[in-house]
């Protein structure tokens, strides 16, 4: 996981521990976990912020598939913009 100014105050070791535990679940169980978290996330965001969050998830998936289709080519050769480009960082 990467860090940025937006996430530097987070407990990354704890988040990594939770992610590692979730990876041990089946794909169906992980999808259910994510869906279960959505209401609590949406509750704390405006509709615009929530849409930005969802767009970020879509970009994550698109970048994963793009990297998988072009192994060893590196970030510069990818076709999908990353979070930093989208957010202007």
Secondary structure as the mmCIF struct_conf table of DSSP 4:
data_model
#
loop_
_struct_conf.conf_type_id
_struct_conf.id
_struct_conf.beg_label_comp_id
_struct_conf.beg_label_asym_id
_struct_conf.beg_label_seq_id
_struct_conf.end_label_comp_id
_struct_conf.end_label_asym_id
_struct_conf.end_label_seq_id
TURN_TY1_P TURN_TY1_P1 UNK A 5 UNK A 9
BEND BEND1 UNK A 10 UNK A 10
HELX_RH_AL_P HELX_RH_AL_P1 UNK A 12 UNK A 23
TURN_TY1_P TURN_TY1_P2 UNK A 24 UNK A 24
BEND BEND2 UNK A 25 UNK A 25
HELX_RH_AL_P HELX_RH_AL_P2 UNK A 27 UNK A 43
TURN_TY1_P TURN_TY1_P3 UNK A 44 UNK A 44
BEND BEND3 UNK A 45 UNK A 45
HELX_RH_AL_P HELX_RH_AL_P3 UNK A 47 UNK A 69
TURN_TY1_P TURN_TY1_P4 UNK A 70 UNK A 72
BEND BEND4 UNK A 73 UNK A 73
HELX_RH_3T_P HELX_RH_3T_P1 UNK A 75 UNK A 77
BEND BEND5 UNK A 79 UNK A 80
HELX_RH_AL_P HELX_RH_AL_P4 UNK A 83 UNK A 87
TURN_TY1_P TURN_TY1_P5 UNK A 88 UNK A 88
#
